[in-house]
Amino acid sequence: MLWLIFAVFTAVAVLSVLWPLAKAPRGVARGEIGIAIYKAQLAEIERDEAQRVVAPEDAQGAKAEAARRLMAADAAIEPLPAASRTRARLASVGVSIFVPVLALSLYATIGHPDMPDAPLAARLDASPARMDLAAAIAKIEAHLAQHPDDGRGFEVLAPVYLRMGRAGDAVSAARAALRLLGETPARHALYGETLVAAAKGVVTPEAKQSFEAAAAKDPSAAEPRFFLGLAAEQEGDKAGAREIWGRLVAEAPQGAPWAQALREKVAALGAGPEATQDGLAAKSEALPEAGQMTAIRGMVERLASRLAQNGQDVEGWLRLVRSYTVLHEPGKARSALIDAKRNLAGDPNALVRIETLARELGLEG
């Protein structure tokens, strides 16, 4: 009976290899080339770190960058022309003969049905190059359970969790790395990205603060600036989003794959510099009626929070006053006018615009 089971397992293994060969081949994906390159870079960085060719902190930064490029390559896979059917058929014949013969030969040499499993400790101590992703993560998690102050481990895990869709775990790991290792632009950007993933694509106030910290430390960094543009768009600040993304596109390296997509987002924002009542309605029109007012209030609150931190944005104050008027909250609109005048007291042109809007909306006095 045991050998019958082995025969069935062998047949399944062979068919699992033959099936894709028998189908119409899809060819090699372009993105797979990039994936292979970045995986090789990660392995090379780990070897250099083990041999003390590079400092541990430099190695961690290089690994984080290679991991982000790996994720980008994985998301940009494009199929290439298919391979030859003749080669597929020859491979099918070879597999159908070679796999059973090799399996039986190896089993006859080193195996028997009563052989026990390898000890768990021995498996965890195996070379990282031979471990699959799940085992590698389990090993790092076990290490961190014993050494919760090892910020490097959390920094390695955070982008991996993010790529696996484990947003909550990614947030915890990125927060721990930031706390234990200190503030850097890359760590702030990673933490912000995990918060956005956990919020299903919404740039929360905490995420925005993290991106702002990253951009302040490294104004040339593209990732935090992209998310700051996204935050502006979500707040209804189309002019702000166009400005941030426009500069990012202008500074993009030649042939950057994301530049064209960002140009299209900038174009989709349109030419109007202000978010009016129609703009707020368009932002929430796809939501159920009961959720539209909640969505609008959320956007207005985020705008008010931003202005509380940076009160020199006259366009933002104009949008906030209009928004409160749309929400039929004249008291808040008047308070916003007072705050705007206080923050813009040194800008006569801005004060004229604020006063003009107050008259238009009947809020003067």
Secondary structure, DSSP 4 states (H G I P E B T S, - for coil): -HHHHHHHHHHHHHHHHHHHHHSPP---BHHHHHHHHHHHHHHHHHHHHHTTSS-HHHHHHHHHHHHHHHHHHHHT--B-PPPPHHHHHHHHHHHHHHHHHHHHHHHHHH--TTPPPPPHHHHHTS-GGGS-HHHHHHHHHHHHHH-TT-HHHHHHHHHHHHHHT-HHHHHHHHHHHHHHH---HHHHHHHHHHHHHHTTT---HHHHHHHHHHHHH-TT-HHHHHHHHHHHHHTT-HHHHHHHHHHHHHTPPTT-TTHHHHHHHHHHT-S--S--HHHHHHHHTTS-HHHHHHHHHHHHHHHHHHHHH-TT-HHHHHHHHHHHHHTT-HHHHHHHHHHHHHHTTT-HHHHHHHHHHHHHTT---
